[in-house]
Amino acid sequence: MAVSVFDLFKIGIGPSSSHTVGPMRAARRFALELQQSGLLPAVVSLTVTLYGSLAHTGHGHGTDRAILLGLCGEQPDSVDIAAIEPLLQRIYTSASLPVLGQYPVPFEVSKHLLFLKGTSLPQHPNGMRFCARDAGGGVSLESIYFSTGGGFIATEAELALPPAPAQPPRHDYRSAEQLLALCRAHNKSIGEIAFENELALRDAETINRNLDAIWQAMHACIERGLQQDGALPGGLALRRRAKKLHQLLLSRDDTRTPLWELDWVNLYAMAVNEENASGGRVVTAPTNGAAGIVPAVMMYYQRFCAGANTQGLRNFLLTAAALCSLYKENSSISGAEVGCQGEVGVASSIAAAGLTAALGGSIEQVENAAEIGMEHNLGLTCDPVGGLVQIPCIERNAMGAVKAINAAHMALSGDGQHKISLDKVIETMRQTGIDMQSKYKETSLGGLAVNVIEC
């Protein structure tokens, strides 16, 4: 059950892992299936239908753009950001889609990319149907995919019967209790258990190189966010704040200033999520809507914690991923399923765990930090204004990062013993998500999304 750190933390593009990254991957997968079947050269018509949450907030989250890019063969981690707009403009003006970059198919976006806001497929709120037809009008291939959060996608069959890992992990666990028992039995930390599981898939040098690449991508995203200004796309005319705040902090860079360190943490989180909102390159961690929390807390560790080093950063990511896999398998990391508690809540929880581990906390303190981080995000709704990952998402990442740091320090001040276990909190989160009305689950039909005038 242990999910790889490199599946949970993926380099991609904004603004949403479930509404941008997932749909792009699904569209590309459908195009490849068409090609592999030998049917693609005969296709003269393509129709894509979006359901549920994808239909309600797809425009604001760039789902339509992601679908087009995916059908053209682009991938979230490698697409040339600068080339996106010219490619999309060619599709819009020519009414033709170059499937996999070489098979032109007539495609009028307004007619062939449909948003069915009144319909949701029963298997998952983020459903997509792809249909290709031949010259006689017959269906060449039809597939339904679901974007299940964090950039993961699945067919109906895959949802019903999740495939077994290609190679069983060295240490299998299905709860935090089991994970801690493994740590005690082998006298290892959570990060060490996660590292040994990765060894079933790749060698140690590759693991460390890839972990470093994730951190470098996060760091680069922060740096880009500090340099950009102007209004974010989407119609709210929300202006970027990170650059101005950065200049302000540099002008009064004084450790005696109250909450000085937290000012920087706020800045780091906002810089990432402003990049995400603009469709820039980010690391899904574990979602795009919550992509600023883990990088901001890692920057806090690197800059403000004595003894910070590369191995600490690696341990941070490994520990965070080990606990994130519990959320993914036992509850959800999808805002469309459980609200923002599954995005910002999970990111805050795993960042608290990662920081505690990097600072030398015991396995009990790590589990306690994760529990604190989620306990105080339970019930958090997903109600983005205008369907955009901007309000309240950008500031919410800053708040989530601060909560994570506070949770880590609270856990480190104790001995790891606490009344509520992480497993109980994860189950409570799952139940809360079930009870939460759909209008608070990334549909922009409730909460701030309907009580704030868009202007």
N, C-alpha and C positions, 0 to 999 in steps of 0.2 A: 504494500500500500504506500510505502514511502515514495513520494513524488520527488523527482530529481530537482535539485536547486536550479538547474538550467532550463527546466520546464516552467518553474514558478517565476523566475526572474529572467525575462526575455527582452532583448533590445528590439524596439519597434518604433511606431510613430503614434502621435496623439490624434484625437483627444481621448479616445476611450478604448480600453482593451476588449470589452465585450461588444461594443458597437462599431469599432473601427478595425482593430487588429483581427478579431475573430471573423467578421464578415469578409475581410480581405483574404484570409487564409481559406475560408470556405469557398469563395468564388474561384480562387486559383485551383483548389482541389477539384472542383467541378470541371473546370477547363481541362485539367490534366486527365481526368477520367474520360472526357470526351475524346481527347487526343489518343489515349491508350486504347480506347474501344475501336478506333479507326473511323468513327462517325463524324468527326469534326469537319472534314472537308465538305461534307454534304449539308451541313447546318446552314439554314438561311434565316432562322429566327431564334432569338433568345428572349426569354422573359424571366424576370426575377421578382418575386413577391416577398415582401417583408411583413411580418406579423408582430402583434403584441408590442412590447417595449421598443423593439427596433422600428416599428412603424410610427410610434408616438414621438420618439426623440431622435429618430434616425438622421433627419436633416441637420439638427444641431450638433450631433455627434459625428457627422461626416460619413455615415453608413453608405450613402449613395456613392460618394467618391471612392470609398474603400472597395465597394463591389466592382466598380468599373476598373480600378487598378488591379484587383485580384484576377479578374477575367482576362486582363491584358498580360497576366503572368507575373506581376510584381509581388514582392514579398515585403512584409513590414520591416524586417531587419536589414534589408538591402536596397529598398527603393531609393532612388535619388530624389531627395526632398526638393531640390531646385527644378527637377524635370516634371514634377507632378502637375503643376498648373498648365504648362503647355500641352501635355498629353491630354488632360481633361478637356481643354478648349478645342482640341482637334476632334475629339469624340462628339462634343456638343454641336460644333459647327458642321461637321460632315455627316452626322447621324449614322456613323459607322464605327463599329467596335473591333479593333484588331485583337481577336482572341489569341492569347499567348504570343502577342506581338506580330503575328503573321497571317492569321486567318480573318479577313475582314467580313463582318456580319452586320447587316443593317440593324441599327439600334438607335431608336429615338428615346431618350431618357424618360420623357414624360409619358410615353406609351408602354415602354418595356421594363421600367423599374417602378413597381407598384407598392404603395404604402397602405396596407389594410389595417387602419387604426381600430376598427371595430371587431377585429378577429384575432384571437390568440390560439396558437396550437396547444393542445393539452399537455404535451410532454415538457415544454419549457417556454417561458415568456419570450425568449429571443429566437424565434424561428424564421427560417429562410427557405423558400422553394425556388429551385432553378429548373427551367424547362427549355430544352432545345428541340426545335422542329426542323423537318426536312422540307423540300420543295413541295411535296404533296400535302403538307400540313400534319403529317404524322409525327408523333413524339419520338425523337431519337433517343433522348435520355432525360429523365426527370429525377431529381434528388432533393431531399430535404435535409438541411443541416441546422444545428442549434449552436449558438454561441453561449457557452456555459459559464463564462467569467474568466478573467485573467488571460484572454486570448485563446483559451481552449475551445475546440469545436468537436461536435459529435453528431453522428447520424442517429436516427431513431433506434436502430438496432444496437448501436454502441451505447446509447443511454440506458437501454434495457439490460444489457449484459456487458459491463465494462470489460475490455480485454485485459488479460493478465499481462504483467510486465514481460517484456521480451526476455529479460533475465532476472530471476528472483533476487531481491536485495539480500545482502549478507545479513542484515538485521531487519526483520519485518516487525512492524508495530502498527497497531490500529487505535491506540489511545495514548494520552500523555502518561498514564499509569504504566502501560507496557513499555513506553520509551524510557522512562526513568528506571524501570526494573532492568532493562537491558544495560543501561549505563552502570548501574550498581554491579550487575553480574560480571561485566567485562572491565570494570574500573576505568570507564572512559567518560568523557564529557559528551554532551549532546552533539556538539560540533564534530567530535571524533567519530561518533556513530554515523553521522550523516556523511562524513568523508569516506568511511569504509563502504557505505552503500554506493557511493559514486564510483568506487574502485571496481564494482561489478560491471560498470559501463565504459570506463576509460581509465587511463593510467594517471598516476599522481601528478606528473608534470602537466598533463593536459588539464586536469582539474584545477590546479593552481593558476595556470595561465588563463583559463576561462573565468575563474573567479575574479582575477585581477582585471580582466577585460570588462566584466560587469561593473566593477567599481569605477574604472576609467570612464565608461560611458555615462555613469551617473554623475561623476565629477565634471565631465565635459558639458553635460546638460545644465548643471548649475552655472558653470562659467558662461555659457551662451545666454542663459537667462539673465545674468547680471549685466549684459551688454546691450540688450534690446530695449526699445521703448516704443511708444505709440499705442494705438488702440488694438485690442484683440479682435479677431474676425468673428462674425456671427450676428451682428445687429444690435448688441447691447451697448456698443461703444465703450466698453469697459477698458480703461487704460491700464497698461502695465505699471507696476509700482516697484518692482525689484531693483531696477537700475537706479532710480532716485533714492530708494532706501539704502542701497549700497553706498552711494556717494555720501549720504548723510552719516552713515556709520563710520566710514573712512575719515570723515572730517572731525569726528569726536571719538576716535578709537581709544577709549579710556576704560580700563578694567574696573575702575571705581564707580562707573555708571551703574545704577541699579538695573538688574536684569540684563546686563550687557550681553552675556552669552546667549540668552534667549532671543534677544533682538537678532542675532546672527542666525540662530536656528529658524526663526520666522522667515528671514530673508532667503535662506537656502531652500526651504520648502516652497515658498511662493515663486522663486525663480524657476524651479522645475515645473510647477503646474501652470505657470504662464507659458512656458515652452510647450507643454502638453496641449494647452488650449489653442495654441496657434498651429497645431499639427506638426510640431517639431519632433526630433529624435529623442525618445525617452526610453527608460527601462521600465517595463511592466513589473510592479513590485508591491503586491502581486496583481494589481490592476493599474490602469492608467489614471483613473480618477483619484487614486491614492498614491500616485507615483512619487510624490515629493517627500513622503514621510521617512522611508528607509534611508534615502540619500542624505536628508537633512540631519538625521540622527547619527549617521556614519561620519558626516562632516564634523558634527559636534565631538564625536569620539576622537577623530584625527586631530582636530585643532585645539580642543580644550582639555583633553584627558591625559594626564601624565602617563608616559610609557606606551602611548599608542604606537602601533606598528602594523606592518603588512599582514602578519599572521593574525593579529587581532581583527583586522578588517575581514579576512577570510573566514575566521571563526564566527564573526557577526553574521555573515551571509549564510553559512552552513546551518547555524543554529536557528536563524529566522526561517529558513526554508523547511527545516525538520518540523517545526511547529506549524508552519503554514500548511503543510500537507495534511495535518489533522483537521484544520478548518475546511480545507477543500473537500476532503473525503467524508467528514462527519457532519458538515453543515453546508456552507457555500461561501464563495468569494465573489458572488454576482450580486450587484445592486438590484438587478431585475428580479432576483429571487428573494433576497432577504433585506433589501434596503442598504443604506450606507454603512450599517454595522458590519456588513460583509466586505466592505472596501476599506474605508478609513479606519473602521474598528479593527479589522484584521491587521492592517498595516501598522497601526499603533501598537497592537499586542505583540506582533513578531519583532518590531523594532525595539520594543522594551526588552524582549528576551535576548535579542542579538547584542544589545548594548551591555546587558548584565553579564552575558558570557564573555564579551570582549574585555570587560573590566575585572574578570577573574571570579565571577560569582559561582556558587555551587549549582549543581543541577536543580536543587530544590528552590534556590533563589531565582534561577532562570524561569522555572515553571511558575513561580509566584508572580514574577514581573509580567509574564504573558497574561496571567489571569487578571491582574489588576488592570492591565491595558485594555482588555476587552470588557471587563465588568462595568467599567464606566463609559462604555460606548454602546451598551445594550439599548436596542430600540432606536438607534440613529436612522433617520429616514433618508431616502434619496429623492430629492425634489428640486432638481436643477432648473433655474429660471431660464425660460426659453429653450429648454432641452440642451443647453450648452454646459460644458464642463468648466464653468467659470464662477457663478454664484450659486451656492455658497462654497463650491469645491476648492477654490484656491486658498481662501482663508482657512477652510476646514483642515487642509493638509498641515498648515502651520500649527493649528491647535492640536492636531493628532500627534505631531512630532514632539511638541512640548509635553503632552500627556505621556508619551512613551518614555521620555527622559525622566519625568517625575516618577513614573511607575518603576523604572529601573532603580532609582535612588531609594525609593521606599522599600523595594525588595532587598536591596543590598544592606539596608539598615537593620534588617531582621535576620533570623536564622533559617528562613525558608519555610517555616511552619505556618500554615494558615487554614482557615475553616473551609473555604470554597475552593475546590480543585479546578484546574483548567478544563478538565473533561466536562464537569458540571456546567461551567460557563459556556462552553461550546454547544452543549445540548440546549441550554437556555436560549442561546442565540438562535439556534435552529428553530425552536418552538416559537420564539418571538417573530421570526421571519414568516413562519406559517400564518400567524395571527395578524400580521401587518396587512392593512388594506393595500390593494394593488396600486392605488393612486399615490402611494408613498414609495413605490418601487421603480424608480427610474422611468416613469411615464410622464412626468411633468404635469400631472392632473391634480395635484394636491400640494399642501404646504406652501413654501415660499414661491413655488412656481405659479401659483394662482393668486397669491396675495401681494405680489410685487408687480407694479406697472412696468411693463417693458418700454424703455425709451432710449 
